[in-house]
């Protein structure tokens, strides 16, 4: 197990995110938007550097994510789930990459 595992948290449906605990990440099974926002705030206070959120839930809290976009940490990233096919995660990743690198990559989604 690496030393960075406690810097990463995963939020979402238990059946999907539980697998991340096997590699040492802290998992939280919040799915309601208000609970996810509260969890993100608590994780930030606790010093987490990366927060992964299931794509479906991340899309529901997009205004909150937009308000955090200018902060260096925590990095909050949507991850694909088994039921969402909206490309929200890839769009958000492209936005972050464009902001970080100053160029658009990956073409249109």
C-alpha positions, 0 to 999 in steps of 0.5 A: 500500500502506498503512502498516498492512500489516505489522501484519497477519498471516494464517495458514492453508492456502496456497491460501486465504490467499495472496491476502492477500499481494497486499494486503501482509499477511504470510501464514503457511501453518500449519494444525496447531493446535500450529504455529498457536499457536506462530506466533501467539506468534511474531507477538505477540513480533514486534509484530503487532497483528492476526492472521487465522486460517482459521475451521476452524483457529481452532475447533481452537485455541479454548481458546488464543484464549479464554486471549488474549481479555482482551489488547488485542493482538494481535487474533486473528480467525477468517476464513471459508474455503471448507470450514467452515460452522460459524458459529464466526467469526461467534460469535467476532466477536459475542462480541468485539463484545459485550465491546467495546461491552457489548451483544449485537448481531446476534441469535442465530447 
